[in-house]
Amino acid sequence: CAGGAGTAGGGGGGDDVITVGFAQTGSESGWRAANTESMKEAFSEENGFDLVFNAADNKQEAQIAAVRNFINQGVDAIVIAPITVDGWDDVLTEAKDAGIPVILEDRTVSASDDLYASWVGLDFEQEGKTAGEWVKENFDGKGANLVVLEGTTGSSAALDRATGFDAAIEGTDITVMDSQTGDFTRDGGKKVMEGYLQKYGSDIDVLFAHNDDMGLGALDAIKAAGLVPGQDIQIVTIDAVKDGMTALANGEFNFIVECNPLLGEQAAELVKKVLAGEEVEKATIVEDQSFTQEQAKEVLDSRPY
Ligand code: AHR
């Protein structure tokens, strides 16, 4: 399909190539690398796509500018992994006015759901809840002190994980000493953890990191402070990418809640259906699991990412 702003839902039929603009958040984490790979595989030439890829380096304005570019180029469809929940109304309205359907993958937006065709992603609130339930089970009644490494400020992943986690530990005697963003990166996790260790030292019993990468960055800070991760400070994270699962199997992490990055096939399927004028679900939630140290040892070799 040649594309063109006026081809509302008209691409995707027959043997035509479907031009898709994909606005990725950036390359902040191992999870993101796996997600990008899954998307590139699914939106491949062999599958009938011409993918125009943009990674916005975790900057919301850059991501919105990329989407605007896709609209101007007249792509057939746009896929977005939105960095933050807010700020999408204008550009999504522009895409709608241009007749270009938008599919969201991974994170959600606060804009009205008639501004996009469909979303495929994870239940971040449940992920946070599962992490919180593990902390509650292992630390309630012990007067434990906890610190949090939050994901990107204003992202649905960080907001919803915090909501789920806080609800799970509510009513316990666990004290949340501090909670700051590490922007989902290793460097960010390391820096914020160094600050926590300077401030609270060995009073910290538990770390909840919103993703593996920040937890992995924190490992360096904990070791440099002369403490033993997994023992002096127990660590709960989210994602279950290879490096995180290795730390769990080695006993440096204590529990991981999975966040499945392999969303490409479902996103590509949604694009094809929407362009063919078929009815699609507004929201598709992909299942996650969770892992203890023992479970990580069992599955480590078979993890695909
Ligand atoms: O939106 C999903 C989150 O984004 C992942 O948990 C994190 O690693 C990534 O950067």
Boltz pocket constraint, residues with backbone or C-beta under 6 A from the ligand:
constraints:
  - pocket:
      binder: B
      contacts: [[A, 28], [A, 29], [A, 30], [A, 31], [A, 32], [A, 106], [A, 107], [A, 157], [A, 184], [A, 210], [A, 211], [A, 212], [A, 213], [A, 238], [A, 239], [A, 259]]
      max_distance: 6.0
